[in-house]
Amino acid sequence: MADLDAAALAATAAEARAMGADVVTAAIDVREPDALAGFFGQVDEHFGRLDILVNVVGGTFRAAFTDVSAKGRDTLVRTNFTWVVESTQLAARRMAAGGRGGSIVMLTSIEAHRAAPGFAVYAAMKAALAHLARSLAVELGPAGIRVNCVAPDFVPTEGLNEVASTAGSGSARAARSASDPGDALTIPLGRKGRPEDVGSCVLFLASDLSGYITGTTLHPDGGVLASSGWWRWPEEGFMARPPAWVLDQLEGRPED
Ligand SMILES: NC(=O)c1ccc[n+]([C@@H]2O[C@H](COP(=O)([O-])OP(=O)(O)OC[C@H]3O[C@@H](n4cnc5c(N)ncnc54)[C@H](O)[C@@H]3O)[C@@H](O)[C@H]2O)c1
């Protein structure tokens, strides 16, 4: 396990060891190529083989596309794309050399599959990962290496809460409360995501249970991608346009 947060890393490693797992850790910024290569070296030395890779790190901030600076743009690309390519290449070479195949899982996002105003570069990089997975699934398929993605929507975590606090009043409120009226309105399954909803997809794709699945994406999003604009309004149920009482309230309000 590699993570920037040394304390969280140590706590998670201790939890895994208590469950009987053998763990190697590296407190690194995965976006630093030398540090990332060093981590893979550590894994070689300790385990002598590599069967599964899960690329987790990613993140964003809300900004109008026209306001994103060159530095911000570069950060979004490096955090959500460049290091994943690097990490996947380091793993695929080892898996191919090992001759036993393998499974590579990438964390993308619902935003890879729909428009994301205010998050355009992040969404484009996540879409790029989904496409990378598709191409690599084909290219690495003959070596028995499977490549898939997991695309969550709203799962309260430290990273999400930071982004949500700047992503409009509804998102900020949603990040602060375990359950709010927006859940029933916008999520068909009626609740926000939990880390274990995402983890169970990763576990499935990492394991032989998904041994014949490659080049695809699992969507632990409560049905949000499927709903694509349909919201479940109180009393009237699912509608793709707001009810009249909402329109009445909006009428006459000054434009933002
Ligand atoms: N939480 C959500 O609602 C959500 C929704 C869609 C997609 N995702 C995607 O899922 C992934 C995980 O999201 P999250 O909300 O758990 O993220 P998070 O920001 O809470 O961080 C997850 C872990 O990554 C570590 N980390 C962050 N930057 C790092 C770096 N540069 N080097 C090494 N470690 C680093 C953090 O310390 C943390 O332990 C991301 O790729 C994100 O884009 C999350």
The ligand as an SDF file (V2000), in Angstrom:
LIG
                    3D

 44 48  0  0  0  0  0  0  0  0999 V2000
  -15.3990    9.8200   -2.8320 N   0  0  0  0  0  0  0  0  0  0  0  0
  -16.1600    9.9420   -3.9040 C   0  0  0  0  0  0  0  0  0  0  0  0
  -17.3310   10.3230   -3.8270 O   0  0  0  0  0  0  0  0  0  0  0  0
  -15.6160    9.6170   -5.2850 C   0  0  0  0  0  0  0  0  0  0  0  0
  -16.4900    9.7340   -6.3780 C   0  0  0  0  0  0  0  0  0  0  0  0
  -16.0210    9.4300   -7.6440 C   0  0  0  0  0  0  0  0  0  0  0  0
  -14.7090    9.0340   -7.8220 C   0  0  0  0  0  0  0  0  0  0  0  0
  -13.8750    8.9430   -6.7440 N   0  0  0  0  0  0  0  0  0  0  0  0
  -12.4900    8.5150   -7.0050 C   0  0  0  0  0  0  0  0  0  0  0  0
  -12.1250    7.4900   -6.1000 O   0  0  0  0  0  0  0  0  0  0  0  0
  -10.7410    7.6240   -5.7370 C   0  0  0  0  0  0  0  0  0  0  0  0
  -10.6150    7.6910   -4.2280 C   0  0  0  0  0  0  0  0  0  0  0  0
  -11.3520    8.7960   -3.7590 O   0  0  0  0  0  0  0  0  0  0  0  0
  -11.4330    9.2090   -2.2180 P   0  0  0  0  0  0  0  0  0  0  0  0
  -12.6160   10.1120   -2.0860 O   0  0  0  0  0  0  0  0  0  0  0  0
  -11.2880    8.0130   -1.3520 O   0  0  0  0  0  0  0  0  0  0  0  0
  -10.0950   10.0710   -2.1270 O   0  0  0  0  0  0  0  0  0  0  0  0
   -9.3410   10.7620   -0.8920 P   0  0  0  0  0  0  0  0  0  0  0  0
   -8.9000   12.1030   -1.3900 O   0  0  0  0  0  0  0  0  0  0  0  0
  -10.1560   10.7230    0.3410 O   0  0  0  0  0  0  0  0  0  0  0  0
   -7.9960    9.9250   -0.7790 O   0  0  0  0  0  0  0  0  0  0  0  0
   -7.8650    8.5490   -0.8360 C   0  0  0  0  0  0  0  0  0  0  0  0
   -6.4620    8.2390   -0.3350 C   0  0  0  0  0  0  0  0  0  0  0  0
   -5.4650    8.6810   -1.2720 O   0  0  0  0  0  0  0  0  0  0  0  0
   -4.3990    9.2910   -0.5740 C   0  0  0  0  0  0  0  0  0  0  0  0
   -3.7080   10.2270   -1.4760 N   0  0  0  0  0  0  0  0  0  0  0  0
   -4.2110   11.3930   -1.9890 C   0  0  0  0  0  0  0  0  0  0  0  0
   -3.3160   11.9410   -2.8320 N   0  0  0  0  0  0  0  0  0  0  0  0
   -2.2310   11.1210   -2.8400 C   0  0  0  0  0  0  0  0  0  0  0  0
   -0.9790   11.1530   -3.5260 C   0  0  0  0  0  0  0  0  0  0  0  0
   -0.6830   12.1370   -4.3800 N   0  0  0  0  0  0  0  0  0  0  0  0
   -0.0980   10.1430   -3.3230 N   0  0  0  0  0  0  0  0  0  0  0  0
   -0.3950    9.1210   -2.4730 C   0  0  0  0  0  0  0  0  0  0  0  0
   -1.5680    9.0400   -1.7890 N   0  0  0  0  0  0  0  0  0  0  0  0
   -2.4680   10.0370   -1.9820 C   0  0  0  0  0  0  0  0  0  0  0  0
   -5.0730    9.9450    0.6100 C   0  0  0  0  0  0  0  0  0  0  0  0
   -4.1310   10.1810    1.6610 O   0  0  0  0  0  0  0  0  0  0  0  0
   -6.1360    8.8960    0.9870 C   0  0  0  0  0  0  0  0  0  0  0  0
   -5.6210    7.9320    1.8730 O   0  0  0  0  0  0  0  0  0  0  0  0
  -10.2240    8.8540   -6.4880 C   0  0  0  0  0  0  0  0  0  0  0  0
   -9.6110    8.4610   -7.6840 O   0  0  0  0  0  0  0  0  0  0  0  0
  -11.4870    9.6550   -6.7810 C   0  0  0  0  0  0  0  0  0  0  0  0
  -11.3670   10.4870   -7.9170 O   0  0  0  0  0  0  0  0  0  0  0  0
  -14.2930    9.2220   -5.4920 C   0  0  0  0  0  0  0  0  0  0  0  0
  1  2  1  0
  2  3  2  0
  2  4  1  0
  4  5  1  0
  4 44  2  0
  5  6  2  0
  6  7  1  0
  7  8  2  0
  8  9  1  0
  8 44  1  0
  9 10  1  0
  9 42  1  0
 10 11  1  0
 11 12  1  0
 11 40  1  0
 12 13  1  0
 13 14  1  0
 14 15  2  0
 14 16  1  0
 14 17  1  0
 17 18  1  0
 18 19  2  0
 18 20  1  0
 18 21  1  0
 21 22  1  0
 22 23  1  0
 23 24  1  0
 23 38  1  0
 24 25  1  0
 25 26  1  0
 25 36  1  0
 26 27  1  0
 26 35  1  0
 27 28  2  0
 28 29  1  0
 29 30  1  0
 29 35  2  0
 30 31  1  0
 30 32  2  0
 32 33  1  0
 33 34  2  0
 34 35  1  0
 36 37  1  0
 36 38  1  0
 38 39  1  0
 40 41  1  0
 40 42  1  0
 42 43  1  0
M  CHG  2   8   1  16  -1
M  END
$$$$
